[in-house]
Amino acid sequence: MAARTDWNHHIEAWQASGLSQAAYCRLHGLAISSFSARLSAHRASAPPPPPPPALVPVKVEPARPAAADPLVLRTASGHRLELPPSCEPRWLAELLRCLG
């Protein structure tokens, strides 16, 4: 009987292999029923993924006196989006929801 760490190794190797469970088990001489049971136990013991963030960090810069300056949104990855100062707040809120 394989140790728990051996099964974890097999599960990780199978996930990276791109093979079906049956093909991986045949290749490594494993019983598919044992592999499936260990995979189910592994998935049940794994912590659930964290929920997506509900809020995004926003950096508020001081207002400039010129009202004609565009509204500039910058992402952490370096993308930049310029919007006209006449942009409707509701439209901007919907855009941010879609991008979020």
GUBABA-792118 format. One line per 4 residues: number of its first residue (from 1); for each residue x, y, z of N, C-alpha, C. Coordinates in nm, 4 decimals. Layout:
// residues N
NUM) X:Y:Z:X:Y:Z:X:Y:Z  ...
//
This chain:
// residues 100
1) 0.0851:-0.1186:0.0000:0.0000:0.0000:0.0000:0.0893:0.1244:0.0000  0.0571:0.2192:-0.0842:0.1386:0.3401:-0.0955:0.1111:0.4341:0.0209  0.2141:0.5036:0.0638:0.2003:0.6008:0.1718:0.1231:0.7224:0.1213  0.0726:0.8013:0.2177:-0.0058:0.9196:0.1824:0.0729:1.0143:0.0919
5) 0.2011:1.0351:0.1234:0.2813:1.1259:0.0412:0.3000:1.0697:-0.0992  0.3078:0.9366:-0.1120:0.3178:0.8763:-0.2447:0.1916:0.9039:-0.3252  0.0742:0.8923:-0.2586:-0.0515:0.9194:-0.3282:-0.0599:1.0663:-0.3676  -0.0176:1.1547:-0.2788:-0.0186:1.2981:-0.3128:0.0713:1.3240:-0.4331
9) 0.1865:1.2566:-0.4351:0.2780:1.2702:-0.5487:0.2101:1.2209:-0.6767  0.1432:1.1056:-0.6683:0.0742:1.0515:-0.7865:-0.0373:1.1454:-0.8326  -0.1118:1.2025:-0.7385:-0.2209:1.2923:-0.7756:-0.1655:1.4157:-0.8464  -0.0589:1.4737:-0.7912:0.0018:1.5916:-0.8539:0.0610:1.5570:-0.9909
13) 0.1248:1.4414:-1.0007:0.1836:1.3997:-1.1287:0.0742:1.3741:-1.2322  -0.0365:1.3115:-1.1887:-0.1485:1.2874:-1.2806:-0.2061:1.4197:-1.3310  -0.2253:1.5187:-1.2408:-0.2816:1.6472:-1.2808:-0.1925:1.7168:-1.3833  -0.0625:1.7022:-1.3698:0.0308:1.7659:-1.4621:0.0478:1.6870:-1.5921
17) 0.0073:1.5598:-1.5915:0.0347:1.4725:-1.7058:-0.0563:1.4950:-1.8254  -0.1794:1.5388:-1.8008:-0.2747:1.5516:-1.9105:-0.3396:1.4199:-1.9478  -0.3067:1.3134:-1.8765:-0.3636:1.1811:-1.9027:-0.4960:1.1644:-1.8293  -0.5761:1.0697:-1.8768:-0.6961:1.0335:-1.8017:-0.6504:0.9579:-1.6772
21) -0.7391:0.9454:-1.5791:-0.7039:0.8698:-1.4588:-0.6687:0.7253:-1.4939  -0.7479:0.6664:-1.5817:-0.7239:0.5265:-1.6188:-0.5880:0.5095:-1.6867  -0.5543:0.5997:-1.7784:-0.4265:0.5892:-1.8484:-0.3098:0.6083:-1.7523  -0.3220:0.7038:-1.6611:-0.2147:0.7269:-1.5632:-0.1972:0.6027:-1.4754
25) -0.3080:0.5471:-1.4296:-0.3003:0.4286:-1.3426:-0.2382:0.3093:-1.4153  -0.2763:0.2884:-1.5416:-0.2156:0.1786:-1.6187:-0.0650:0.1996:-1.6318  -0.0252:0.3221:-1.6607:0.1155:0.3542:-1.6799:0.1977:0.3307:-1.5541  0.1375:0.3546:-1.4370:0.2101:0.3435:-1.3106:0.1718:0.2210:-1.2273
29) 0.0922:0.1311:-1.2848:0.0556:0.0090:-1.2151:-0.0308:0.0318:-1.0921  -0.1190:0.1286:-1.0982:-0.2068:0.1595:-0.9852:-0.3477:0.1109:-1.0141  -0.4183:0.0703:-0.9085:-0.5586:0.0327:-0.9235:-0.6406:0.1606:-0.9364  -0.7230:0.1684:-1.0413:-0.8017:0.2892:-1.0653:-0.8964:0.3165:-0.9495
33) -0.9505:0.2109:-0.8874:-1.0435:0.2322:-0.7754:-0.9700:0.2941:-0.6559  -0.8475:0.2492:-0.6296:-0.7689:0.3076:-0.5204:-0.7320:0.4522:-0.5520  -0.6923:0.4762:-0.6759:-0.6552:0.6113:-0.7155:-0.7739:0.7063:-0.7019  -0.8907:0.6632:-0.7500:-1.0102:0.7474:-0.7424:-1.0484:0.7765:-0.5980
37) -1.0366:0.6764:-0.5110:-1.0685:0.6963:-0.3698:-0.9714:0.7941:-0.3063  -0.8431:0.7801:-0.3368:-0.7433:0.8729:-0.2810:-0.7615:1.0137:-0.3359  -0.7992:1.0238:-0.4627:-0.8234:1.1552:-0.5227:-0.9426:1.2236:-0.4555  -1.0478:1.1476:-0.4298:-1.1651:1.2041:-0.3611:-1.1283:1.2513:-0.2221
41) -1.0502:1.1711:-0.1490:-1.0079:1.2094:-0.0146:-0.9175:1.3331:-0.0199  -0.8306:1.3368:-0.1199:-0.7406:1.4516:-0.1366:-0.8208:1.5789:-0.1618  -0.9196:1.5713:-0.2496:-1.0015:1.6888:-0.2808:-1.0852:1.7321:-0.1601  -1.1332:1.6344:-0.0831:-1.2152:1.6662:0.0346:-1.1321:1.7322:0.1438
45) -1.0039:1.6984:0.1519:-0.9194:1.7540:0.2579:-0.8556:1.8870:0.2190  -0.8618:1.9211:0.0915:-0.8007:2.0467:0.0458:-0.8860:2.1643:0.0912  -0.8231:2.2712:0.1367:-0.9011:2.3883:0.1770:-0.9687:2.4501:0.0552  -1.0870:2.5072:0.0738:-1.1542:2.5690:-0.0412:-1.0765:2.6917:-0.0865
49) -1.0852:2.7233:-0.2143:-1.0128:2.8419:-0.2636:-1.0715:2.9671:-0.1997  -0.9902:3.0674:-0.1798:-1.0418:3.1906:-0.1190:-1.1401:3.2586:-0.2145  -1.2395:3.3262:-0.1593:-1.3349:3.3948:-0.2471:-1.2657:3.5112:-0.3159  -1.3158:3.5506:-0.4318:-1.2554:3.6646:-0.4994:-1.2734:3.7901:-0.4143
53) -1.1803:3.8821:-0.4246:-1.1916:4.0031:-0.3422:-1.3162:4.0832:-0.3788  -1.3835:4.1304:-0.2771:-1.5040:4.2094:-0.2996:-1.4691:4.3548:-0.3292  -1.3560:4.3984:-0.2807:-1.3142:4.5360:-0.3011:-1.1769:4.5374:-0.3677  -1.1515:4.6390:-0.4425:-1.0196:4.6555:-0.5032:-0.9558:4.7802:-0.4447
57) -0.8234:4.7787:-0.4262:-0.7592:4.8982:-0.3715:-0.7678:5.0142:-0.4714  -0.7937:5.1307:-0.4196:-0.8050:5.2505:-0.5021:-0.7141:5.3574:-0.4433  -0.6362:5.4189:-0.5286:-0.5509:5.5285:-0.4850:-0.6181:5.6580:-0.5289  -0.6538:5.7399:-0.4328:-0.7194:5.8671:-0.4622:-0.6145:5.9759:-0.4616
61) -0.6027:6.0420:-0.5746:-0.5071:6.1502:-0.5860:-0.5796:6.2826:-0.5635  -0.5088:6.3823:-0.5158:-0.5729:6.5124:-0.4933:-0.6351:6.5653:-0.6218  -0.7496:6.6305:-0.6062:-0.8187:6.6872:-0.7222:-0.7373:6.8008:-0.7809  -0.7389:6.8087:-0.9106:-0.6702:6.9175:-0.9807:-0.7710:7.0273:-1.0106
65) -0.7260:7.1485:-1.0189:-0.8205:7.2566:-1.0453:-0.8834:7.2513:-1.1844  -0.8141:7.1966:-1.2829:-0.8678:7.1951:-1.4194:-0.9745:7.0865:-1.4316  -1.0990:7.1275:-1.4543:-1.2097:7.0325:-1.4641:-1.2090:6.9560:-1.5954  -1.1305:7.0002:-1.6932:-1.1283:6.9340:-1.8237:-1.0312:6.8168:-1.8281
69) -0.9578:6.7908:-1.7190:-0.8647:6.6782:-1.7176:-0.9419:6.5469:-1.7229  -0.8903:6.4493:-1.7975:-0.9595:6.3199:-1.8042:-0.9452:6.2437:-1.6724  -1.0389:6.1535:-1.6512:-1.0309:6.0613:-1.5381:-0.9426:5.9456:-1.5847  -0.8357:5.9169:-1.5111:-0.7406:5.8141:-1.5520:-0.7461:5.6996:-1.4518
73) -0.7729:5.5774:-1.5026:-0.7723:5.4569:-1.4209:-0.6475:5.3784:-1.4552  -0.5742:5.3368:-1.3538:-0.4532:5.2565:-1.3750:-0.4662:5.1282:-1.2949  -0.4330:5.0152:-1.3583:-0.4360:4.8875:-1.2886:-0.2979:4.8561:-1.2334  -0.2928:4.7610:-1.1423:-0.1653:4.7202:-1.0848:-0.0727:4.6621:-1.1911
77) -0.1312:4.6056:-1.2979:-0.0493:4.5452:-1.4038:-0.0006:4.6476:-1.5062  -0.0365:4.7766:-1.4869:0.0160:4.8796:-1.5749:-0.0781:4.9277:-1.6835  -0.1985:4.8709:-1.6931:-0.2933:4.9179:-1.7933:-0.3472:5.0549:-1.7513  -0.3820:5.1340:-1.8503:-0.4279:5.2711:-1.8249:-0.5515:5.2955:-1.9111
81) -0.6528:5.3544:-1.8512:-0.7757:5.3873:-1.9224:-0.8112:5.5315:-1.8908  -0.8217:5.6130:-1.9950:-0.8580:5.7537:-1.9786:-1.0032:5.7715:-2.0170  -1.0773:5.8397:-1.9302:-1.2187:5.8658:-1.9546:-1.2413:6.0165:-1.9517  -1.3374:6.0639:-2.0281:-1.3642:6.2073:-2.0273:-1.4219:6.2502:-1.8924
85) -1.4014:6.3738:-1.8543:-1.4535:6.4195:-1.7260:-1.6062:6.4171:-1.7210  -1.6704:6.4123:-1.8354:-1.8165:6.4086:-1.8401:-1.8715:6.2668:-1.8220  -1.7859:6.1706:-1.7950:-1.8259:6.0308:-1.7789:-1.9301:6.0193:-1.6673  -2.0401:5.9510:-1.6950:-2.1469:5.9344:-1.5970:-2.1023:5.8393:-1.4854
89) -2.1230:5.8757:-1.3607:-2.0827:5.7896:-1.2488:-2.1454:5.6501:-1.2544  -2.2716:5.6397:-1.2976:-2.3359:5.5075:-1.3071:-2.2667:5.4204:-1.4105  -2.2316:5.4795:-1.5234:-2.1614:5.4046:-1.6281:-2.0251:5.3575:-1.5773  -1.9540:5.4468:-1.5078:-1.8233:5.4116:-1.4524:-1.8367:5.2998:-1.3504
93) -1.9393:5.3054:-1.2652:-1.9614:5.2000:-1.1662:-1.9859:5.0659:-1.2351  -2.0650:5.0658:-1.3421:-2.0912:4.9421:-1.4164:-1.9639:4.8901:-1.4830  -1.8836:4.9798:-1.5374:-1.7560:4.9403:-1.5969:-1.6674:4.8728:-1.4942  -1.6576:4.9332:-1.3750:-1.5724:4.8765:-1.2706:-1.6254:4.7406:-1.2256
97) -1.7580:4.7236:-1.2204:-1.8145:4.5921:-1.1857:-1.7762:4.4888:-1.2908  -1.7836:4.5266:-1.4168:-1.7490:4.4333:-1.5263:-1.6008:4.3975:-1.5250  -1.5167:4.4937:-1.4923:-1.3727:4.4699:-1.4911:-1.3283:4.3941:-1.3669  -1.4072:4.4047:-1.2597:-1.3694:4.3486:-1.1307:-1.3611:4.2024:-1.1292
//
